[in-house]
């Protein structure tokens, strides 16, 4: 009778760990503000274009 061997998850099952550079840009308030403005401008362009 074969025993069932319980193994942990494979390395590929875990999400990648963000680099220090990635964490820096995620936490940078000025970068987030810039991206927020850019996203809002894109949305406004779509909304204004649809109402003409």
SERO-4910 file (N, C-alpha, C, O; in steps of 0.05 Angstrom, whole numbers):
BEGIN
 pado doro    nc1    nc2    nc3   cac1   cac2   cac3    cc1    cc2    cc3    oc1    oc2    oc3
  Unk    A     17    -24      0      0      0      0     18     25      0     36     27     17
  Unk    A     13     43    -19     30     67    -21     21     88     -2     -3     92      3
  Unk    A     40    102     10     34    123     28     30    149     12     44    154     -7
  Unk    A     11    165     21      8    192      9     28    211     21     29    215     45
  Unk    A     44    222      4     64    241     13     53    269     10     46    277    -12
  Unk    A     52    284     31     42    311     30     66    330     26     85    330     42
  Unk    A     65    345      5     87    364     -1     76    392      2     52    398     -1
  Unk    A     95    411      7     88    439      7     83    449    -21     86    435    -40
  Unk    A     76    474    -23     71    485    -49     98    488    -63    119    492    -51
  Unk    A     96    487    -89    120    492   -106    127    521   -105    110    538   -100
  Unk    A    152    527   -111    162    555   -112    145    572   -132    141    596   -127
  Unk    A    136    560   -153    121    574   -174     93    582   -164     80    599   -176
  Unk    A     84    570   -142     58    576   -132     56    603   -117     35    614   -113
  Unk    A     79    613   -109     80    638    -93     83    662   -112     96    660   -132
  Unk    A     70    684   -105     73    708   -122    101    720   -120    115    715   -100
  Unk    A    110    734   -141    136    746   -140    138    768   -119    119    782   -114
  Unk    A    161    770   -107    166    791    -87    174    816   -101    193    816   -117
  Unk    A    160    839    -95    168    863   -109    196    873   -101    205    869    -79
  Unk    A    209    885   -121    236    895   -116    235    921   -100    213    932    -96
  Unk    A    258    930    -90    258    955    -75    250    978    -92    236    997    -83
  Unk    A    257    978   -118    249    999   -136    219    999   -140    207   1021   -140
  Unk    A    207    976   -143    178    975   -146    164    985   -121    144   1000   -123
  Unk    A    173    977    -98    161    987    -73    164   1017    -70    146   1031    -60
  Unk    A    187   1028    -78    191   1057    -77    170   1071    -94    158   1090    -84
  Unk    A    166   1063   -118    146   1077   -136    118   1073   -126    101   1090   -130
  Unk    A    112   1050   -113     85   1046   -103     79   1064    -79     57   1073    -75
  Unk    A     99   1071    -64     96   1087    -39    100   1117    -44     95   1133    -26
  Unk    A    110   1124    -67    117   1152    -73     91   1168    -78     77   1163    -98
  Unk    A     85   1187    -60     61   1202    -62     60   1220    -87     39   1222   -100
  Unk    A     83   1232    -94     83   1249   -118     78   1233   -143     64   1242   -161
  Unk    A     89   1209   -145     84   1191   -168     55   1183   -170     43   1183   -191
  Unk    A     44   1177   -147     15   1169   -146     -3   1192   -154    -22   1188   -168
  Unk    A      4   1216   -145    -11   1240   -153    -10   1244   -183    -30   1250   -196
  Unk    A     14   1242   -194     17   1245   -223      1   1224   -238    -13   1231   -257
  Unk    A      2   1199   -230    -13   1177   -244    -43   1182   -241    -58   1176   -259
  Unk    A    -52   1192   -217    -80   1198   -213    -90   1219   -232   -111   1216   -244
  Unk    A    -74   1240   -236    -81   1262   -255    -82   1251   -283   -101   1257   -298
  Unk    A    -62   1236   -291    -62   1225   -318    -86   1207   -323    -99   1209   -344
  Unk    A    -93   1190   -304   -116   1172   -307   -142   1189   -309   -159   1183   -326
  Unk    A   -144   1209   -293   -168   1226   -294   -171   1240   -321   -193   1243   -331
  Unk    A   -148   1250   -331   -149   1263   -358   -158   1243   -380   -173   1251   -398
  Unk    A   -149   1218   -378   -157   1198   -398   -187   1193   -396   -201   1191   -416
  Unk    A   -197   1191   -371   -226   1186   -367   -242   1210   -377   -262   1206   -390
  Unk    A   -233   1234   -371   -247   1258   -379   -248   1260   -410   -268   1269   -421
  Unk    A   -226   1252   -423   -225   1253   -452   -246   1234   -464   -260   1240   -484
  Unk    A   -250   1210   -451   -270   1191   -461   -298   1202   -456   -315   1200   -473
  Unk    A   -303   1214   -433   -329   1224   -426   -336   1247   -443   -358   1248   -454
  Unk    A   -318   1266   -446   -324   1290   -463   -328   1282   -492   -345   1293   -506
  Unk    A   -312   1263   -502   -315   1253   -529   -342   1240   -534   -352   1241   -556
  Unk    A   -352   1227   -514   -378   1213   -517   -402   1232   -516   -424   1224   -525
  Unk    A   -398   1256   -506   -421   1275   -503   -422   1295   -525   -438   1314   -524
  Unk    A   -405   1293   -545   -406   1313   -566   -424   1305   -589   -427   1320   -609
***
